[in-house]
Every structure is written in C-alpha cells, then in structure tokens.
Amino acid sequence: MKKIILIWDFDGPIGQVNSSYPYNFNFENIEKEIQNVKWLIGFLKEKNIKCCFAITGFSAEQGPYPFCFPDFIKEIALKGHEIASHSWKHEWMPIFKEDQMQKSLQRSKKSLESCIMKENAVVGFVPPHNRPMTWFRRGAFSLGDRGIWPFFKMGDNQNVLRLLKKNNYKWVRVSYKNLFMMLGFQKKNKTGRIFTKDGLLILENHYTGFDEDVINHILTTNYETYTISAHPFMLSLENKKESKKNFLNFIERLTTSDQSISFVLPSELS
C-alpha cells in the first residue's frame, strides 16, 4: 500500500500578508484562497479523500471575516480532515527568541483546538516559509534562514523539535538539504521520507505541487509514503505545479491506477 500524505498550507489573510512582497499582495486573493478551500473540501468529499490543512492560529480567533474564519475551520475538521498548526501568524521563525517560538506554538495550538472544540487534536506543525532549513546535527546549513544558528537558537531544527515535544506536538514537516544531498551523492526520494526522532514523527523534504514528475514518481517507485504539499490559493494559477488542472489530473491518475494507493492523515502515522 502506497500512502499519500497531502498537506495544504492554508495561510489565511495574516499568512498572505506575512508571506508576500508588498507588490505581490492583492486583497482579492484573500477571498480567492478561501473560496478555493471551499471548493476543495467539496471535491475531496466526493472522492472520499482526507488530507491535512495547516492553518494559522490567528485565523481561528473570533474576529471579522475574512481575516478570521473559525466557523469555516470547524467545518473543515468536521469533514474529517486533520487540522495542523501553521504557527500563530505565519512568522519567520529562525529569527525568533525561544520564548517567542514557545508562545506561537502554544497559542496557535490552543486557538485551533478551541475553534474545532476538540482538545489535543492539533498535533502537527508545519513551519511557515519551510523554515528553519538548518539542521546542524544532520550537516544541513542554510544562510537563507537569516537567523543563523548558533546566533539564533530557533534557526536550527533541533531546537524547534525540542519545543514541539514540550508542547505536545506529535509530528512536524521539515525541509533541509545536507551536503550529500546538495552534491547529489545521496539518493533522494523527491517526496521525502518519514521517520521518528526524539519522539516526534518527521515528515522530511516534501514535494510541492501535482505535476507529471511527481505523478510518475509515485507510480514508478515503491516507497511506503509520499508527502505532497500545496497552497490553496495556487489552485487558481494556471501553468503552476499547484494549479487546479494539475491537481485534478493528479487525483484522477492516482485513484484510477491499478496500484494500491491510499490518502492518509499525518496523525494516523504517528
């Protein structure tokens, strides 16, 4: 059985503001992202597919729509999809002090769990911007993190894992490339691998998008798991790996193949 872990980075308005350059921001995109998720959960219901939505805690607070949408988050959870934390407000975490990181992890988890009215249900963490990418113990170092370890403790994945464990998270998606990966010496599953470290399930080096490369990779290899990530807003953009056209083709090809393939939630693996 090949297991597909599908994670949507549902940034929400606060995430779009914090992840966009000013000249890329468009207010219409806020509503477009939400409408894409509404379409998505309807489509997934037709296909009987469950996936994970990583959502900022700020979006789960009581407040004016579309900046906050707790009722919609609750609806997503009631459809059987997993809700994971995407931080409090899509912060750039490598430059955080430890107490800032601690508060973001705590509040996002608390806000999301209060929203879906289910304690201990938010057990996954998807770091915004896929940062930090530095993991010193594994020989992975990224100047692009800006908050460079050891000058910034949260610039190293190892310290993030420690705080996640402390705050009762059970899995995390991480991105990094060590020297062997960068030089091409280490065989790489382009959808990453999954392993346990320090009591946490690590979803390592996911693939972003639904193009032919990842479809063929899944159908022609025999890994146990395949982690795919995407952004709901990107469904609206043609000629992108995360477009709706590619997504529909991805689902059609996998669900009609003669192989044993299932979509599973990250928490089901931990």
LINMO-V250168 format. One record per pair of residues at least 24 apart in sequence whose C-alpha atoms are under 7 Angstrom apart, sorted by the first residue. I is the first residue (numbers start at 0). J is the second residue. D is the distance in Angstrom with one decimal. If there is no record, write none. Layout:
i->I j->J d->D
i->I j->J d->D
This chain:
i->0 j->223 d->6.9
i->0 j->259 d->5.0
i->0 j->260 d->5.6
i->1 j->222 d->6.9
i->1 j->223 d->5.1
i->1 j->224 d->5.9
i->1 j->259 d->6.2
i->1 j->260 d->4.7
i->1 j->261 d->6.3
i->2 j->223 d->6.1
i->2 j->224 d->4.7
i->2 j->225 d->6.2
i->2 j->260 d->6.0
i->2 j->261 d->5.1
i->2 j->262 d->5.7
i->2 j->263 d->6.2
i->3 j->224 d->5.9
i->3 j->225 d->4.9
i->3 j->226 d->6.1
i->3 j->261 d->6.1
i->3 j->262 d->4.7
i->3 j->263 d->6.0
i->4 j->50 d->6.9
i->4 j->225 d->6.1
i->4 j->226 d->4.7
i->4 j->227 d->6.1
i->4 j->262 d->6.0
i->4 j->263 d->5.5
i->4 j->264 d->6.1
i->4 j->265 d->6.4
i->5 j->50 d->5.3
i->5 j->51 d->6.2
i->5 j->226 d->6.1
i->5 j->227 d->5.0
i->5 j->228 d->5.8
i->6 j->50 d->6.2
i->6 j->51 d->4.7
i->6 j->52 d->5.8
i->6 j->53 d->6.9
i->6 j->227 d->6.3
i->6 j->228 d->4.7
i->6 j->229 d->6.6
i->7 j->51 d->6.2
i->7 j->52 d->4.8
i->7 j->53 d->6.0
i->7 j->228 d->5.7
i->7 j->229 d->5.1
i->7 j->230 d->5.5
i->7 j->231 d->6.6
i->8 j->52 d->6.2
i->8 j->53 d->5.0
i->8 j->54 d->6.6
i->8 j->229 d->6.2
i->8 j->230 d->5.0
i->9 j->52 d->6.2
i->9 j->53 d->5.7
i->9 j->54 d->5.1
i->9 j->230 d->6.2
i->9 j->231 d->6.3
i->10 j->54 d->6.0
i->10 j->55 d->6.1
i->11 j->55 d->7.0
i->11 j->58 d->6.4
i->12 j->66 d->5.5
i->13 j->66 d->7.0
i->13 j->88 d->5.8
i->14 j->88 d->6.0
i->14 j->89 d->5.0
i->17 j->89 d->6.2
i->17 j->90 d->6.9
i->31 j->232 d->6.5
i->32 j->231 d->5.7
i->32 j->232 d->4.3
i->35 j->231 d->5.9
i->35 j->232 d->6.5
i->36 j->231 d->6.1
i->48 j->262 d->6.3
i->49 j->79 d->6.5
i->49 j->80 d->5.3
i->49 j->262 d->6.5
i->49 j->263 d->6.6
i->49 j->264 d->6.8
i->50 j->80 d->5.3
i->50 j->81 d->6.3
i->50 j->263 d->6.7
i->50 j->264 d->5.7
i->51 j->80 d->5.6
i->51 j->81 d->4.5
i->51 j->82 d->5.9
i->51 j->83 d->6.9
i->51 j->264 d->6.3
i->52 j->81 d->6.2
i->52 j->82 d->5.1
i->52 j->83 d->6.1
i->53 j->82 d->5.9
i->53 j->83 d->4.4
i->53 j->84 d->5.3
i->53 j->85 d->5.1
i->53 j->125 d->6.3
i->54 j->82 d->7.0
i->54 j->83 d->6.2
i->54 j->84 d->5.5
i->54 j->85 d->4.9
i->55 j->84 d->6.0
i->55 j->85 d->4.7
i->55 j->86 d->5.3
i->55 j->87 d->5.2
i->55 j->88 d->5.5
i->55 j->89 d->6.4
i->55 j->107 d->6.6
i->56 j->84 d->6.7
i->56 j->86 d->6.3
i->56 j->87 d->4.5
i->56 j->88 d->6.6
i->56 j->106 d->6.9
i->56 j->107 d->3.9
i->56 j->108 d->6.8
i->56 j->110 d->5.5
i->56 j->111 d->5.7
i->57 j->87 d->5.5
i->57 j->88 d->5.7
i->57 j->107 d->7.0
i->59 j->110 d->5.9
i->59 j->111 d->5.6
i->59 j->114 d->5.9
i->60 j->110 d->6.4
i->69 j->114 d->5.7
i->73 j->114 d->6.2
i->73 j->115 d->4.6
i->76 j->115 d->6.7
i->81 j->264 d->6.6
i->82 j->121 d->5.9
i->83 j->121 d->5.3
i->83 j->122 d->6.5
i->83 j->123 d->4.8
i->83 j->124 d->5.7
i->83 j->125 d->7.0
i->84 j->108 d->6.1
i->84 j->121 d->6.7
i->84 j->123 d->6.2
i->84 j->124 d->4.9
i->84 j->125 d->6.2
i->85 j->124 d->6.1
i->85 j->125 d->5.0
i->85 j->126 d->5.9
i->85 j->127 d->6.2
i->86 j->126 d->6.7
i->86 j->127 d->6.9
i->89 j->127 d->5.3
i->90 j->127 d->6.5
i->91 j->127 d->6.8
i->92 j->130 d->6.7
i->92 j->131 d->6.9
i->92 j->153 d->6.6
i->93 j->130 d->6.6
i->93 j->131 d->5.5
i->93 j->144 d->6.1
i->93 j->146 d->4.8
i->93 j->151 d->6.7
i->93 j->153 d->4.9
i->93 j->154 d->3.9
i->94 j->146 d->4.4
i->94 j->151 d->6.1
i->94 j->153 d->6.7
i->94 j->154 d->6.6
i->95 j->153 d->6.1
i->96 j->153 d->6.7
i->97 j->153 d->6.5
i->101 j->162 d->6.7
i->105 j->166 d->6.8
i->122 j->167 d->6.9
i->122 j->168 d->4.4
i->122 j->169 d->5.1
i->122 j->170 d->6.5
i->123 j->168 d->5.8
i->123 j->169 d->6.0
i->123 j->170 d->4.8
i->123 j->171 d->5.6
i->124 j->170 d->6.5
i->124 j->171 d->4.8
i->124 j->172 d->6.6
i->125 j->171 d->5.9
i->125 j->172 d->5.3
i->129 j->173 d->6.7
i->129 j->174 d->6.0
i->131 j->155 d->6.1
i->131 j->156 d->6.1
i->132 j->156 d->7.0
i->132 j->174 d->5.4
i->132 j->175 d->4.6
i->133 j->175 d->6.3
i->137 j->177 d->6.5
i->138 j->177 d->5.1
i->138 j->178 d->6.5
i->139 j->175 d->6.2
i->139 j->176 d->5.5
i->139 j->177 d->4.0
i->139 j->178 d->6.5
i->164 j->199 d->7.0
i->169 j->199 d->5.2
i->169 j->200 d->6.2
i->169 j->269 d->6.8
i->170 j->199 d->5.3
i->170 j->200 d->4.4
i->170 j->201 d->5.9
i->170 j->269 d->7.0
i->171 j->200 d->6.4
i->171 j->201 d->5.4
i->171 j->202 d->6.1
i->172 j->201 d->6.0
i->172 j->202 d->4.5
i->172 j->203 d->6.0
i->173 j->201 d->6.9
i->173 j->202 d->6.1
i->173 j->203 d->5.1
i->173 j->204 d->6.1
i->174 j->203 d->6.0
i->174 j->204 d->4.7
i->175 j->204 d->6.6
i->190 j->225 d->5.2
i->190 j->226 d->5.2
i->190 j->227 d->6.5
i->191 j->225 d->6.8
i->191 j->226 d->6.4
i->192 j->224 d->7.0
i->200 j->269 d->5.9
i->208 j->240 d->4.6
i->208 j->241 d->4.4
i->209 j->240 d->5.5
i->209 j->241 d->5.8
i->209 j->245 d->5.4
i->209 j->246 d->5.5
i->209 j->249 d->5.8
i->210 j->240 d->5.2
i->210 j->245 d->5.8
i->214 j->249 d->6.4
